[in-house]
Amino acid sequence: MAKEARRQVGLNMRATLYDDLAKLAKDNGQTTTYVLEQAAEHYIQFVAPTQSVVRPEIMAHVRRSVDRNRKLLQLLAQ
């Protein structure tokens, strides 16, 4: 079986979060990389599909802005 292509990445995360992650991996006899890969796969498979492409609070702000500036937008469209 061929090896999967790998890509090295650099992370900048909270030190306490990394420490918890490293301890969890060590306690389970796993590598930190393996635990991070599992977390990323879980996020992609289960969390991301339930999230909107744009956060709802951002879209609410955009809609308010469009409503406030509707006349200007119509003038610009002419």
ABEGO torsion letter per residue (X at the ends): XBBBBBBBBBBBBBAAAAAAAAAAAAAAGBBAAAAAAAAAAAAAAAAAAABBABBAAAAAAAAAAAAAAAAAAAAAAX
